[in-house]
Amino acid sequence: MPVELSKAHVNRCGRLLRDFDPNAFDEGEIYAAISTVDWWRARHAKPLARVNAGLRHYVKKAGASEQSVTQRLKRFETIVDKLERFPGMQLTRMEDIGGVRAILDSQRQVDAVAEALLRQPKWTIRRVRNYVDGRRPGPKADGYRAVHVVVERDGCFVEIQLRTPWQDAWAQSVEQDTRRLRSRLKFGDGPNDLRQYYLLIAEFFAIRERLEAPSEEFMNDLANLFARTRQYFPTAEEEQSR
């Protein structure tokens, strides 16, 4: 594999894997495309580590623990899946191949870290997405809440996710059920009642985080959805009897 490949070549290989037809393909071409995409993925490792180290500095300044910062490289299969879900996307423009996440004690700490990142002169900020109530673009349609800051480092994009414990608990639960149910719940698919349940849970967590009390009508709706979705969450005894 050459030391450096052009972004045009990387994008072409991404399109080749995205449009892969098992009934008509050139084996050598596919293997070369896989190798190229894997190279592009690995190229994010060093920029990712540098962003991680820098983020820890701002997390510590905000009064949070550096242990709350984690990182990951998006899996090869997930990269190809995202290209399939967003066919107009160029691989070299994908912003979250490298990802760093910080779980902070409160929305105030999240905002403090985000503002510090925007003020510092050494990082190139590509985009900020405030998936938070009262901001733009606001929570995602499924209820997801967080602040995302996409930075450019050494020719690669790295996405920083800043979450509160409530926001992270919700996101981790959806992630786990996406894998357990194989329903692509994380991507807006899956049973409608379960998606509605998670939407209300996200709102419930946001209300609790603001130290407010949900209305009686809201709690009744949540209880009804809870009862309807128990079919997706069998007890240990029910699992054993299957």
C-alpha positions as CSV (number, residue, x, y, z in Angstrom):
1,M,0.0,0.0,0.0
2,P,1.5,3.4,-0.9
3,V,2.3,5.8,1.9
4,E,-0.4,8.3,0.7
5,L,-3.3,7.9,-1.6
6,S,-5.3,10.6,-3.2
7,K,-8.7,11.5,-1.8
8,A,-10.3,11.0,-5.3
9,H,-9.0,7.4,-5.2
10,V,-10.3,6.9,-1.7
11,N,-13.7,8.2,-2.6
12,R,-13.8,6.0,-5.7
13,C,-13.1,2.9,-3.6
14,G,-15.8,3.9,-1.1
15,R,-18.3,4.1,-4.0
16,L,-17.2,0.8,-5.3
17,L,-17.9,-0.9,-1.9
18,R,-21.1,1.0,-1.4
19,D,-22.4,-0.2,-4.8
20,F,-21.1,-3.7,-4.4
21,D,-23.0,-6.3,-6.5
22,P,-22.4,-9.9,-5.3
23,N,-23.5,-11.1,-8.7
24,A,-21.1,-9.0,-10.8
25,F,-17.8,-7.8,-9.4
26,D,-14.1,-8.0,-10.1
27,E,-12.4,-9.8,-7.2
28,G,-9.1,-8.0,-7.5
29,E,-10.8,-4.6,-7.7
30,I,-12.9,-5.3,-4.6
31,Y,-9.9,-6.5,-2.6
32,A,-8.0,-3.3,-3.6
33,A,-10.9,-1.2,-2.6
34,I,-11.2,-2.9,0.8
35,S,-7.5,-2.3,1.4
36,T,-7.8,1.4,0.5
37,V,-10.8,2.0,2.7
38,D,-9.1,0.2,5.6
39,W,-6.0,2.4,5.0
40,W,-8.1,5.5,5.1
41,R,-9.7,4.3,8.4
42,A,-6.3,3.6,9.9
43,R,-5.0,7.0,8.8
44,H,-7.4,8.6,11.4
45,A,-5.7,6.8,14.3
46,K,-3.0,9.4,15.0
47,P,-5.2,12.5,14.6
48,L,-7.8,10.8,16.8
49,A,-5.2,10.3,19.6
50,R,-4.1,13.9,19.3
51,V,-7.6,15.2,19.6
52,N,-8.2,12.9,22.6
53,A,-5.2,14.4,24.3
54,G,-6.3,18.0,23.6
55,L,-9.8,17.4,24.7
56,R,-8.7,16.0,28.1
57,H,-7.0,19.4,28.8
58,Y,-10.3,21.2,28.3
59,V,-12.3,18.6,30.2
60,K,-10.0,19.0,33.2
61,K,-10.3,22.8,33.0
62,A,-14.1,22.4,33.2
63,G,-13.7,20.5,36.4
64,A,-14.5,17.1,35.0
65,S,-12.5,13.9,35.2
66,E,-10.2,13.0,32.3
67,Q,-11.3,9.4,32.7
68,S,-14.6,10.5,31.2
69,V,-12.9,10.8,27.7
70,T,-12.9,7.8,25.4
71,Q,-12.2,7.3,21.8
72,R,-13.0,4.9,19.0
73,L,-12.3,4.3,15.3
74,K,-15.5,3.5,13.3
75,R,-15.5,-0.2,12.3
76,F,-14.9,-1.0,8.6
77,E,-18.4,-2.5,8.3
78,T,-20.0,0.5,9.9
79,I,-18.2,2.8,7.4
80,V,-19.6,0.9,4.4
81,D,-23.0,0.8,6.0
82,K,-23.0,4.6,6.4
83,L,-22.0,5.0,2.8
84,E,-25.0,2.9,1.8
85,R,-27.4,4.9,4.1
86,F,-26.1,8.2,2.7
87,P,-25.3,7.4,-1.0
88,G,-24.4,11.0,-1.8
89,M,-21.6,11.1,0.8
90,Q,-18.0,11.0,-0.2
91,L,-15.9,8.8,2.1
92,T,-13.3,11.5,2.7
93,R,-16.0,13.8,3.9
94,M,-17.3,11.4,6.5
95,E,-16.9,13.3,9.8
96,D,-17.0,10.5,12.4
97,I,-14.6,7.8,11.3
98,G,-12.6,9.0,14.3
99,G,-14.7,9.7,17.4
100,V,-13.9,11.1,20.8
101,R,-16.5,11.2,23.6
102,A,-16.6,13.0,26.9
103,I,-19.3,12.4,29.6
104,L,-19.5,15.5,31.7
105,D,-21.4,16.1,34.9
106,S,-23.9,18.7,33.5
107,Q,-25.0,20.6,30.5
108,R,-23.1,23.5,31.9
109,Q,-19.9,21.6,31.8
110,V,-20.7,20.4,28.3
111,D,-21.2,24.0,27.2
112,A,-18.0,25.1,28.9
113,V,-15.9,22.5,27.0
114,A,-17.6,23.3,23.7
115,E,-17.0,27.0,24.2
116,A,-13.4,26.4,25.1
117,L,-12.9,24.4,21.9
118,L,-14.4,27.2,19.8
119,R,-12.2,29.9,21.4
120,Q,-8.8,28.2,21.1
121,P,-6.8,29.1,18.0
122,K,-5.0,25.9,17.4
123,W,-7.8,23.7,16.3
124,T,-9.7,23.9,13.0
125,I,-13.4,23.6,13.8
126,R,-15.4,22.3,10.9
127,R,-18.9,22.1,12.4
128,V,-20.8,22.3,15.7
129,R,-24.1,20.6,16.1
130,N,-26.2,21.4,19.2
131,Y,-28.6,18.5,19.6
132,V,-30.0,20.2,22.7
133,D,-33.4,21.7,23.5
134,G,-33.7,25.3,22.6
135,R,-30.7,25.3,20.2
136,R,-30.1,24.6,16.5
137,P,-30.7,22.0,15.2
138,G,-32.1,20.8,18.5
139,P,-32.6,17.1,19.6
140,K,-32.7,14.6,16.8
141,A,-36.0,13.2,15.7
142,D,-35.5,10.0,17.8
143,G,-34.7,12.0,20.9
144,Y,-30.9,11.9,20.8
145,R,-29.3,14.8,22.7
146,A,-25.6,15.9,22.8
147,V,-23.2,18.5,21.5
148,H,-21.0,17.5,18.6
149,V,-17.9,19.4,17.6
150,V,-16.2,18.2,14.4
151,V,-12.5,19.2,14.1
152,E,-10.0,18.8,11.4
153,R,-6.6,17.5,12.3
154,D,-3.8,16.3,10.0
155,G,-6.1,16.1,7.0
156,C,-8.7,14.0,8.9
157,F,-12.0,14.9,10.5
158,V,-12.6,13.8,14.1
159,E,-16.0,14.1,15.8
160,I,-16.1,15.1,19.5
161,Q,-19.3,14.1,21.3
162,L,-20.0,15.9,24.5
163,R,-22.8,14.3,26.6
164,T,-24.2,14.5,30.1
165,P,-24.7,11.2,32.1
166,W,-28.5,11.3,31.3
167,Q,-27.8,11.8,27.6
168,D,-25.2,9.0,27.5
169,A,-27.4,6.6,29.4
170,W,-30.1,7.0,26.7
171,A,-27.7,6.7,23.8
172,Q,-26.1,3.6,25.3
173,S,-29.5,2.0,25.8
174,V,-30.5,2.6,22.2
175,E,-27.1,1.2,21.1
176,Q,-27.5,-1.9,23.1
177,D,-31.1,-2.6,21.9
178,T,-30.0,-1.9,18.3
179,R,-27.5,-4.8,18.6
180,R,-29.8,-7.0,20.7
181,L,-32.9,-6.7,18.6
182,R,-31.0,-6.3,15.3
183,S,-33.6,-3.7,14.4
184,R,-31.4,-0.7,13.4
185,L,-33.1,1.3,16.1
186,K,-30.1,3.6,16.3
187,F,-30.7,4.6,12.7
188,G,-34.4,5.4,13.0
189,D,-35.7,1.9,12.1
190,G,-37.4,-0.7,14.2
191,P,-40.8,-1.1,15.7
192,N,-42.8,2.1,15.9
193,D,-43.9,1.7,19.4
194,L,-40.4,1.1,20.6
195,R,-39.1,4.2,18.8
196,Q,-41.9,6.2,20.4
197,Y,-41.0,4.8,23.8
198,Y,-37.4,5.9,23.4
199,L,-38.5,9.3,22.2
200,L,-40.5,9.8,25.4
201,I,-37.7,8.4,27.6
202,A,-35.3,10.9,26.0
203,E,-37.7,13.7,26.9
204,F,-38.2,12.3,30.4
205,F,-34.4,12.3,31.0
206,A,-34.2,15.9,29.7
207,I,-37.0,17.0,32.1
208,R,-35.3,15.3,35.0
209,E,-32.0,16.9,34.1
210,R,-33.6,20.3,34.2
211,L,-34.9,19.4,37.7
212,E,-38.5,19.8,36.5
213,A,-41.5,17.5,37.1
214,P,-43.2,15.8,34.1
215,S,-47.0,16.3,33.7
216,E,-49.4,13.6,34.7
217,E,-50.4,13.2,31.0
218,F,-46.8,12.7,30.0
219,M,-46.3,10.0,32.6
220,N,-49.5,8.3,31.6
221,D,-48.3,8.2,28.0
222,L,-44.9,6.9,29.1
223,A,-46.5,4.2,31.2
224,N,-48.7,3.1,28.3
225,L,-45.8,2.8,26.0
226,F,-43.8,1.0,28.6
227,A,-46.5,-1.7,28.9
228,R,-46.7,-2.0,25.1
229,T,-43.0,-2.4,24.6
230,R,-42.4,-5.1,27.3
231,Q,-42.6,-7.7,24.5
232,Y,-39.1,-6.5,23.4
233,F,-37.6,-7.0,26.9
234,P,-38.3,-10.5,28.1
235,T,-37.4,-11.4,31.7
236,A,-34.6,-13.8,32.5
237,E,-37.3,-16.5,33.2
238,E,-38.9,-15.9,29.9
239,E,-35.6,-16.1,28.1
240,Q,-34.9,-19.5,29.8
241,S,-38.3,-20.9,28.8
242,R,-37.8,-20.2,25.1
